[in-house]
Amino acid sequence: MSNANTYPKLHNATWPGVVGKGSSEGEPCLSLDEMLELTSGASVDGVKFDGFDLFLAPPHFDCSDMAAQVDMIAKHCSDYGFEVGTLVANVWAGSAMGEKSARETFLNEVEQGCKAGLALREAGVRPAGCVRIDSSASVDAWAKDPGENSKIIIDTFKKACEIAADYGETLAMEGEVCWGGMHSWKHCLQVLESVDRPDVLGFQADMSHTNLFLLGVNAPENRILPEDFEWGQTDVYDIGYKVMTDALRPWLVDFHVAQNDGTVFGSGSHDKTGRHCLPKDPNGKLDIPKYAKFWLTEEGVPTEKCKFICWDGCMFPNSAMKDPKTWDDVLEAMISVRDACGWTE
């Protein structure tokens, strides 16, 4: 690896220690301290992670005690030499769709996320990043009245944009096949264009989740790859991948490096969505640096839109999470993306 590029910075996500864990069916959560220690321990040819993206919910962060939590994060950044990037608002406490009270709770969580973002910027530990949201609604619930439910989601997102603008924040909308009204590339595009706030609302692309958009999981009418597609038909896949990335790249504000084996997976209370495989999983379908270039470059030139990229590896078993080799392999994949898509400042 050349390691010549200094951007985008390389972040690890902390929420894989929480998502799909902690329920009666899941494994125990990993604490923020554990996640940061594992992140800090990774090293490839002297290159280490630059920072982390943060889940704004207990046990990692409690918005009800904002000042103390910000101080705690700032100390972690000082101790590890990290910076903070994108924050995941706990919008699942409510929903962008449904009853008025659920939407109000959703918007309150967006505001808490934006408050945390501002406080971390003022603390000097968050030079860039977004506040991540999704619809927090199931595809089944959305499908009971698609037109009306999409209107409600769009209206809620417009209100969320007004909140974010007041705090100088950008919202990153993550499309996943498990989130109603955002469960295909076309549904994501519809929301982005209908909200029409490119100054505030953009798209967060996760390489695992967006792989399933091509297959039309939960939205067969928006499938891009032909029905008779078989893995190994690289030329066919590349054509389809370009259709998706050309449509969504103009909205890109946040990027998750990930691997996917073409199947869905869920654990604990998390609904089934794109399976996050380990980067060297033999069943992984993605040439990670190759397909990252579809998102992060135009005609081979880095767009420089994402000042950092993040590894998202939800729902790995704790045995893999606690294995130092996991994070060395992840970091190696991240460096390969920076070598392929990065730049120097």
N, C-alpha and C positions, 0 to 999 in steps of 0.2 A: 504494500500500500504506500502511496506517495506521501500522504498526510500533508500535502502542500497547502490546501485550502484552509482558511480559518473560519469560514462561514459556509453553511449555517452551523450554529452552535449545536451541540449534541446533548439532548435531554433524555432522561428516563422518566416514566410515569410512576407516580406513587399509588394510583388507585388499583392496580392489579393486586395490591395487598388487601383490598377491601371488596372489590366487585366480585360477586359470585361466592363470597365467603361470609362466615359469621352467622349464617342461618342454621336452622336445625338440620338442614341437608348438606350444608357446606362445611369446608374446613375452617379452622380459626383464622381470623384476620391477622395480617402482619402489621405491626405498628409502624408509624412514620419513621421512628428511629431505625427499625430493622430495614426498611426499604432504602433509607438514605445510606446506611452502612453498607448494604449490598451494592448500591450504586457507586459509592465511593471506592469500593474495593476493586472494581473492574479496571483493567488496563490492557491495552494492546499496543505494543511497540512504543510504550511511553505515553500514549494518548489516553486520556481519561474523559469521563462525562463532564460536561460543563455546568449542568444544572438539572432541574427537575420540574415537572408539571404537577400541580397539586389538586387533590380532591377536597372540596370545601364542606366536609361533613365529618362528624366523629366516626372513628377514633382519631382521624388525622388532623382535623381542624374544626373548632367549634365557633361558629359565627356569633354566638351569644356572648362570647368573651373576646371580642375582636382585638382590643388593644394588646391583651396578654398573648393572644395567639400570634399576632403579627410580630411581637417581640421574640417569641419562640422561634418563628420561621427565620427571622433575621439572624438569630444566634446560630441556627443550623447552617445558614448560608456562610456565615463567618467561619464556623468550625470546619466546614468541608470545602470551602472555596467555591461554592455553588451560587448560581442565580436561579430565580424562580421565573417561570414562563407562563403558560396558559393555566387558568384556574377552571375547575369544573364546578359549576354552580349546582347545588343540590336541588335541581328542579323536580326531582321525583317525589319530593314532599307534596307536590301539587301536580298540575297538568296544564298544558297549553290548550287543552280541549276539554269540554265537559262543563260541569257546573261552575257557576260564578265563583264560589269559594275556592275551588281547585285552581282556577285561573289566577285569582288574587294571591294564593299561596305561591304559585309558580312565579309570578312577577315579584313577589317579596324576596324569593330566593335569588332571582336575577339581581335585584338591588343589593342584597347581601354580598353576592359575588363581586359586583362592581365596587362596593365599598371596600372589600378586602383587596381588590386589585389596586385601587387608588392608594390605600394605606401601605401596601407593599412597594408601590412605586415611590411614595414619599419616604419610605425607609431606605431607599437606595438599593434594593435587592431584586428589583423586577424591571429590567430595562426594556422588555418587549413582551408581548403576549396578548391573548384574548381571554374572554370568559365563554366557556363552552356551554351550549344548551342543546336540547332536542325537544321533541313534542311531549315526551313523557305520556304517551298514549299508545295503546296496543293497536295493531293493525286490525284485529277483529272489531274492536270498538269503533275505530275510524270507518270501517267498511259498512257499518249500519246506515250511514248517511254520508257518503264521501264528499259530496259537494258542500253541504252545510258544515261538516266537520273541518274541511280544509279552510273554509272561510273563517271559522273560529280560531284555528291555529294561526292563520295569517294575521288576523286582528290582534291576537295576543302577542305575536312576534313584533308587530308594529309598536305596541305599547312597550315591549321590552327594549326596542331600539331607542325610544325616547328616554328611558331610564339610563341606558348605557351611554348615550350621548351626553347626558348631564355629568357623568363621571369621567368622560374622556376615554371610554372603553370601546373595544370592538367585540362583537359577539361572533362566535364561531359555531355555526349550525352543523352538527354531525349527522349525516345521513346513515342510517342503518336499516336493515331489512326488518328489524323488530319495532321500529318506531312509526306509528301510524301517521300518514301524511308526508313522511320523509323516507318511505321504504323502497323507493326506486330512484334512479338518477333523474327521471323526468319529474317525479313528485318534488324532489329537492329543487330542481330548477324552477318549478312552478311557484314554490314558496319564496325563493330568492327574488324572482322577478316580480311577484305580486307585492311583497313587502317593499321592494324597490328602495332600499337604503344601503347602497353599496359602500357608503361612507361609514356604516356601523355594522351591518350584518354581512358576513361572508360564509364561505363553506370550509369545513374541516374535512379533509380527505384522509381516510384511514385505508391503507392498502388491503387489509383483510376484508373490511365491510364492503368497500366498493367493488371488490372482485365478485361478490355475489350479485351486485347490480347487473353485471353482464349476463348472468344466468337467469335473471327475472325471478329470483326467490321472493315470494309473497307478492309479486307483481308480474305475472307471466306476460301481460300485455306490453310490458316495457322491456322485455328481454331483448338484448342486443345480439348475442351469439345465436347462430342457427340451432334449431332443435336437435339436429343430428351432429352437433359439435362434439368432438372428442379431444380430451387433453392430449397434447402433442401436436395439434394443428396450430403451430405457432403463428403462421401468416394470418390465419383466420382470426385468431385471438387478438393479434396486434391491431388489425383493422377495427375490431369492436372496441378495443381499449381506447383507441384514438377517438372514436365517436364520443365516448363518455368523457374523456379528459378534455377534449376540445370544448365540450359544452360547459363543464364545471370549472375548468382551470381559471377563467377570468374572475371567478368568485373566490378563488382559493386564498385563505388567510392563515391556515394552520394545517400541518401535515404530520401524519402518523406513519412511520415506517412499521411494517408488519408483514407477517407471512400467513398464508391461508391455503388450505388443502381442497378448497372447492365445496366444503360441507359447512353445515351450521352446527352450533354447539351452545349450550347454556349450562350453568350450574348454580346451586343455591337458589336465590330468588330471581336471578337474571334470566330473562327470556332468551330463546335461541336466536343467535345472530352469527356474524362471521367468526369462524373458528380462528383464534390466534394461535398459530403453530410456532414452535421454536424456529429460529432462522435457518437452522440446518436440518430441519425435519425432512426426511426423504420423500414424504408425501406432499411437501409444499409445492404449489403450482407456480409461484412467482419468482422470476429472476429479479431480486429486489432492486439492485441499482438500475437495471434496465427499465423497469416499469416506474420507478421513482422519477426517471428523466421525463416520462410523459407528463407528469404533474409539475415538475420543478424547472423545466427548461422549455424554451420555444425555439425551434429550429436549431437546437443544440446549444443555445445560449441561456445561461441561468437567468431566471426571472428576478431573482433576489427578493422575492415577495415575502419569504419566510425567513426571518433572522435566526430561527432555530427549528430543528425538527425533533420529534419525540418518538420514542419506541413505546408502542402500546401492546402489552401482552397480557390481556385479561384472561382469567380463569385457568391459568396454569396451576397444577397441584403444588402444594407447599414444598414438596420434596425437590421440585425443579426450581422454585423460587429461591430456595435457600442454598442452591448449588452455585458456588462462585463461577463455575464454567459457563453457566447460563448467561451471566451478565458479560463475560468476556466475549462470548459468541454474539450476543446482542450488540455490544459495542463495535465489534468487527463489522457487522452488517451496517451499522450506522455510519462508520467511517467510509465504507464502500459507497454509500449514497453521497456523502460529502465529496468524495473524490470524483464522482460522476457528475454531480449537479452543483457543486459549490463554487465559491469565489473567495478572494482575499481582500480584506480591508486594512 
